[in-house]
């Protein structure tokens, strides 16, 4: 999702070029309908392409395409290797040491000091001859039949006029997850106020969602619906179009929410705020007061009550304050909220500086 502004800029600068994007097969929904692309190349990095012989064959497929330019915007070993051995006339972007020897120009990923998107723009300007940046924010297109299916699911599960708040409580790192008991309390408050609640997320989130719901007072409410593990990424996007707010961790679904224009409240513990804040000015990010932020580690090394202190010290009362603010300011389905161009820096509430 954070590469989509790059695609817009490349298409505007090079309207006649053949523009291809290499992406993980499981994330195809995010980009395969992108109007700036001529081709999507999909790698099954956790499946058939996850062993050396298949990976080498995949590199061979890339080489056969004879690209003039390869831009690598993911600084890990797999992406660096694919770029390095792509056979392209020019190879630029981020790279792991070793593979960098095959690059024409290597640039640093500055996600610790500026948004990841702006670091990507640096690559375009400094290594690709791009003179003008076209930043339309995050963009995600989905088929019309998927939009209709999502709206049908929404109508079938919620009564007429019910406003629905979507919850995404999972994240790839434990240190990115707000406490499930806190999410449960927020859900109960909103149900008591007449809102519908939709729990989203993938199959990997089923256990933590079950644990969260077990802590709720209103777990049997007819306005509480569980869609965890049931939606494709495209269907998730279409469903968010019908919701009024997204309460989420720093995660992939958060960025999908940004692309679909839904107001977002998110909590940041281990993640660096400059690099990954939700890229929309109407969104609100609540930053932990813990001095160890941003640690960037996947599992908190602290013990006892100090374990995950970064998330424990973002209280429900603070989160609900900003949930209420966004519901008051917007309070309508995301698809009905006008987009504001060139307004992409979210509001950051730093609890180390702001009284709770």
C-alpha positions as CSV (number, residue, x, y, z in Angstrom):
1,X,0.0,0.0,0.0
2,X,2.8,2.4,0.8
3,X,4.2,2.0,-2.8
4,X,1.0,3.1,-4.4
5,X,2.0,6.8,-4.5
6,X,5.1,5.7,-6.2
7,X,3.1,4.0,-9.0
8,X,1.1,7.2,-9.6
9,X,4.2,9.3,-9.8
10,X,5.9,6.8,-12.2
11,X,2.9,6.6,-14.5
12,X,2.6,10.5,-14.6
13,X,6.3,10.9,-15.4
14,X,6.6,8.0,-17.8
15,X,3.2,7.6,-19.4
16,X,4.4,5.3,-22.2
17,X,6.4,3.0,-20.0
18,X,5.5,-0.6,-19.2
19,X,5.1,-0.5,-15.5
20,X,5.1,-3.8,-13.6
21,X,4.9,-4.4,-9.8
22,X,6.3,-7.5,-8.1
23,X,4.2,-8.3,-5.0
24,X,3.5,-11.2,-2.6
25,X,0.8,-13.4,-4.0
26,X,-1.3,-13.3,-0.9
27,X,-1.4,-9.4,-1.2
28,X,-2.5,-9.4,-4.8
29,X,-5.9,-7.8,-4.0
30,X,-4.1,-4.7,-2.9
31,X,-2.5,-3.9,-6.3
32,X,-3.8,-6.1,-9.1
33,X,-6.5,-3.6,-10.0
34,X,-4.2,-0.5,-9.7
35,X,-4.9,1.7,-12.7
36,X,-1.3,2.8,-13.0
37,X,0.0,-0.7,-13.6
38,X,0.4,-2.7,-16.8
39,X,1.4,-5.9,-15.1
40,X,1.4,-7.5,-11.7
41,X,4.1,-10.2,-11.0
42,X,3.2,-12.4,-8.0
43,X,5.6,-14.4,-5.9
44,X,4.3,-17.0,-3.6
45,X,7.0,-16.3,-1.0
46,X,5.6,-18.5,1.8
47,X,4.5,-21.3,-0.7
48,X,5.9,-22.7,-3.9
49,X,8.6,-20.0,-4.2
50,X,9.9,-20.5,-0.7
51,X,12.8,-22.8,-1.5
52,X,16.0,-22.2,-3.5
53,X,15.3,-24.1,-6.8
54,X,11.9,-22.4,-7.2
55,X,13.3,-19.1,-6.2
56,X,16.0,-19.4,-8.8
57,X,13.4,-20.3,-11.5
58,X,11.4,-17.2,-10.4
59,X,14.5,-15.0,-10.9
60,X,14.8,-16.6,-14.4
61,X,11.3,-15.4,-15.2
62,X,12.2,-11.9,-14.1
63,X,15.4,-11.9,-16.2
64,X,13.4,-13.1,-19.2
65,X,11.3,-9.9,-19.1
66,X,14.5,-7.8,-19.8
67,X,13.5,-4.8,-17.7
68,X,15.3,-1.5,-18.3
69,X,14.9,-0.3,-14.8
70,X,14.2,-2.2,-11.5
71,X,13.4,-0.1,-8.4
72,X,13.7,-2.0,-5.1
73,X,11.6,-0.5,-2.3
74,X,11.9,-3.4,0.2
75,X,15.2,-3.7,2.0
76,X,15.2,-7.4,2.9
77,X,17.3,-10.3,1.5
78,X,14.6,-11.7,-0.8
79,X,13.7,-8.4,-2.4
80,X,17.4,-7.3,-2.6
81,X,18.3,-10.6,-4.3
82,X,15.5,-10.4,-6.8
83,X,16.6,-6.9,-7.8
84,X,20.3,-7.7,-7.9
85,X,19.9,-10.7,-10.2
86,X,17.0,-9.3,-12.3
87,X,19.3,-8.6,-15.2
88,X,17.9,-5.1,-15.6
89,X,20.0,-2.4,-17.3
90,X,19.7,-0.2,-14.2
91,X,18.9,-1.3,-10.6
92,X,18.3,1.3,-7.8
93,X,16.7,1.5,-4.4
94,X,17.3,-0.1,-1.0
95,X,19.5,-3.1,-0.6
96,X,21.1,-5.4,1.9
97,X,24.9,-5.4,1.9
98,X,26.4,-7.8,-0.6
99,X,23.5,-7.5,-3.1
100,X,24.2,-3.8,-3.2
101,X,27.3,-4.6,-5.4
102,X,24.9,-5.4,-8.2
103,X,22.9,-2.1,-7.9
104,X,23.5,1.0,-10.0
105,X,22.6,3.2,-7.1
106,X,21.7,2.4,-3.5
107,X,19.8,4.8,-1.2
108,X,19.1,4.6,2.5
109,X,15.6,3.8,3.7
110,X,14.8,6.8,5.9
111,X,11.7,5.4,7.6
112,X,13.1,6.3,11.0
113,X,13.0,10.0,10.2
114,X,10.4,10.5,7.5
115,X,7.3,8.7,6.2
116,X,8.1,5.5,4.2
117,X,6.4,7.1,1.2
118,X,8.6,10.1,1.3
119,X,11.7,7.9,1.5
120,X,10.4,6.1,-1.6
121,X,10.0,9.5,-3.3
122,X,13.6,10.2,-2.6
123,X,14.6,7.1,-4.6
124,X,12.5,8.3,-7.5
125,X,14.1,11.7,-7.5
126,X,17.6,10.8,-6.8
127,X,18.0,7.6,-8.8
128,X,15.2,7.4,-11.5
129,X,15.2,10.8,-13.1
130,X,11.8,11.8,-11.7
131,X,11.4,15.5,-11.6
132,X,7.8,15.9,-10.3
133,X,6.1,14.0,-7.5
134,X,2.4,13.2,-7.8
135,X,1.1,12.3,-4.4
136,X,-2.5,11.2,-4.4
137,X,-2.1,9.4,-1.1
138,X,-2.7,5.7,-0.7
139,X,-4.9,4.2,-3.5
140,X,-6.6,0.9,-3.8
141,X,-9.1,-0.1,-6.4
142,X,-11.5,-3.1,-6.1
143,X,-14.0,-4.6,-8.6
144,X,-17.5,-3.3,-8.6
145,X,-18.9,-6.8,-7.8
146,X,-16.7,-6.9,-4.7
147,X,-18.1,-3.5,-3.6
148,X,-21.7,-4.8,-4.1
149,X,-20.9,-8.0,-2.2
150,X,-19.4,-6.0,0.8
151,X,-22.5,-3.8,0.9
152,X,-24.8,-6.8,0.8
153,X,-22.9,-8.4,3.8
154,X,-23.1,-5.1,5.6
155,X,-26.9,-4.8,5.1
156,X,-27.5,-8.4,6.1
157,X,-25.7,-8.1,9.4
158,X,-26.7,-4.6,10.6
159,X,-30.1,-3.0,11.0
160,X,-31.1,0.1,9.0
161,X,-29.3,3.2,10.2
162,X,-26.9,1.4,12.5
163,X,-23.4,3.0,12.4
164,X,-20.6,0.5,12.5
165,X,-17.1,0.8,14.0
166,X,-14.6,-1.7,12.6
167,X,-12.0,-3.2,14.9
168,X,-8.6,-4.7,13.8
169,X,-6.9,-6.0,16.9
170,X,-4.2,-8.1,15.3
171,X,-0.7,-7.2,14.1
172,X,2.4,-9.0,12.9
173,X,4.3,-8.1,16.0
174,X,3.1,-8.6,19.6
175,X,4.5,-5.2,20.5
176,X,2.1,-3.6,18.0
177,X,-1.0,-5.0,19.7
178,X,-3.1,-2.9,22.1
179,X,-4.4,-5.0,24.9
180,X,-7.4,-7.2,24.0
181,X,-9.1,-6.2,27.3
182,X,-8.8,-2.5,26.2
183,X,-10.4,-3.3,22.8
184,X,-13.2,-5.2,24.6
185,X,-13.9,-2.2,26.8
186,X,-14.1,0.1,23.8
187,X,-16.5,-2.3,22.0
188,X,-18.8,-2.5,25.1
189,X,-18.9,1.3,25.4
190,X,-19.8,1.7,21.7
191,X,-22.4,-1.0,21.8
192,X,-24.0,0.7,24.8
193,X,-24.2,3.9,22.7
194,X,-26.0,2.1,19.9
195,X,-23.1,1.5,17.5
196,X,-22.5,-1.8,15.7
197,X,-19.1,-3.4,16.0
198,X,-17.3,-5.4,13.3
199,X,-14.2,-7.5,14.2
200,X,-12.0,-7.9,11.2
201,X,-8.6,-9.4,10.6
202,X,-7.2,-12.6,9.1
203,X,-7.3,-16.2,10.1
204,X,-4.1,-15.7,12.2
205,X,-6.2,-13.3,14.4
206,X,-9.0,-15.8,15.3
207,X,-7.6,-16.7,18.6
208,X,-6.9,-13.2,19.9
209,X,-10.3,-12.0,18.7
210,X,-12.0,-14.9,20.6
211,X,-10.0,-13.9,23.7
212,X,-11.1,-10.3,23.3
213,X,-14.8,-11.1,22.9
214,X,-14.6,-13.4,25.9
215,X,-13.8,-10.3,28.0
216,X,-16.8,-8.3,26.7
217,X,-19.9,-7.6,28.7
218,X,-22.0,-7.4,25.6
219,X,-20.6,-10.4,23.8
220,X,-24.1,-11.6,22.9
221,X,-25.2,-8.3,21.4
222,X,-26.9,-8.5,18.0
223,X,-24.9,-5.5,17.0
224,X,-21.6,-7.4,17.5
225,X,-20.4,-9.3,14.4
226,X,-17.3,-11.3,13.8
227,X,-15.8,-11.3,10.3
228,X,-12.3,-12.4,11.3
229,X,-10.8,-14.8,8.8
230,X,-13.8,-14.5,6.5
231,X,-12.8,-11.6,4.1
232,X,-10.4,-11.3,1.3
233,X,-8.4,-8.1,1.3
234,X,-10.6,-6.7,-1.4
235,X,-13.7,-7.6,0.5
236,X,-12.2,-6.0,3.6
237,X,-11.7,-2.8,1.7
238,X,-15.2,-2.8,0.4
239,X,-16.6,-3.5,3.9
240,X,-14.7,-0.6,5.4
241,X,-16.4,1.7,2.9
242,X,-19.6,1.2,4.8
243,X,-18.2,1.7,8.3
244,X,-17.9,5.1,10.1
245,X,-14.6,4.6,12.0
246,X,-11.7,2.1,12.2
247,X,-10.0,1.4,15.5
248,X,-6.8,-0.5,14.6
249,X,-3.3,-1.4,15.4
250,X,-0.3,-0.4,13.2
251,X,-0.9,-3.1,10.6
252,X,-1.6,-3.8,7.0
253,X,-5.4,-3.3,7.4
254,X,-4.7,0.1,8.9
255,X,-3.1,1.2,5.5
256,X,-6.1,-0.4,3.6
257,X,-8.3,1.8,5.8
258,X,-6.3,4.9,4.8
259,X,-6.8,4.0,1.1
260,X,-10.5,3.6,1.6
261,X,-10.8,7.0,3.3
262,X,-12.2,5.7,6.7
263,X,-11.4,7.8,9.8
264,X,-8.8,6.0,11.9
265,X,-7.7,5.9,15.5
266,X,-4.5,3.9,16.0
267,X,-2.1,3.2,18.9
268,X,1.6,3.1,18.4
269,X,4.0,1.3,20.8
270,X,7.0,-0.2,19.2
271,X,6.5,1.3,15.7
272,X,8.4,4.5,14.6
273,X,5.8,7.2,14.1
274,X,7.6,9.1,11.3
275,X,7.8,6.1,9.0
276,X,4.4,4.5,9.3
277,X,1.7,6.9,10.6
278,X,-1.6,6.6,8.8
279,X,-1.2,8.7,5.7
280,X,-4.3,10.9,6.1
281,X,-4.8,14.2,7.9
282,X,-8.2,13.2,9.4
283,X,-6.7,10.2,11.3
284,X,-5.4,10.2,14.8
285,X,-2.4,8.3,16.1
286,X,-1.9,7.9,19.9
287,X,1.8,7.5,20.8
288,X,2.8,5.7,23.9
289,X,4.5,7.7,26.7
290,X,7.1,5.0,27.3
291,X,10.7,6.2,26.8
292,X,11.7,2.9,25.1
293,X,9.5,3.8,22.1
294,X,10.2,3.0,19.3
295,X,12.0,-0.2,20.2
296,X,11.3,-2.0,16.9
297,X,11.4,-5.4,18.5
298,X,8.7,-8.0,17.9
299,X,8.5,-9.4,21.5
300,X,8.8,-7.1,24.5
301,X,11.8,-8.1,26.6
302,X,10.4,-6.6,29.8
303,X,9.0,-8.8,32.5
304,X,5.9,-8.7,34.8
305,X,3.9,-5.5,34.8
306,X,6.4,-3.8,32.6
307,X,5.8,-6.2,29.8
308,X,4.2,-4.3,26.9
309,X,4.1,-1.2,29.1
310,X,4.0,0.8,25.9
311,X,0.5,-0.4,25.1
312,X,-0.7,-0.7,28.7
313,X,0.0,3.0,29.2
314,X,-2.4,4.0,26.3
315,X,-5.6,4.0,28.4
316,X,-9.1,3.3,27.1
317,X,-10.3,6.7,28.2
318,X,-7.8,8.5,25.9
319,X,-8.6,6.3,23.0
320,X,-12.3,6.8,23.4
321,X,-11.8,10.5,23.7
322,X,-10.5,10.6,20.1
323,X,-12.9,7.9,18.9
324,X,-15.7,10.3,20.0
325,X,-14.0,13.2,18.3
326,X,-13.8,11.5,15.0
327,X,-17.3,10.1,15.2
328,X,-18.6,13.7,16.0
329,X,-16.5,15.2,13.1
330,X,-17.4,12.6,10.5
331,X,-19.9,10.0,11.7
332,X,-20.9,8.7,8.2
333,X,-19.8,5.8,6.0
334,X,-16.3,6.2,4.7
335,X,-17.6,6.2,1.1
336,X,-19.6,9.3,1.8
337,X,-16.8,11.3,3.3
338,X,-15.1,13.8,0.8
339,X,-11.5,13.2,0.2
340,X,-9.1,16.1,0.9
341,X,-6.2,16.1,-1.5
342,X,-2.6,16.8,-0.3
343,X,-3.6,16.4,3.4
344,X,-1.7,13.4,4.5
345,X,0.0,14.0,7.8
346,X,-2.1,12.6,10.6
347,X,-2.6,14.1,14.1
348,X,-0.2,12.6,16.6
349,X,-1.2,12.6,20.3
350,X,2.1,12.1,22.2
351,X,1.1,10.9,25.7
352,X,4.6,11.8,26.9
353,X,3.7,15.4,26.4
354,X,-0.1,15.6,26.6
355,X,-1.9,15.0,29.9
356,X,-4.1,11.9,29.9
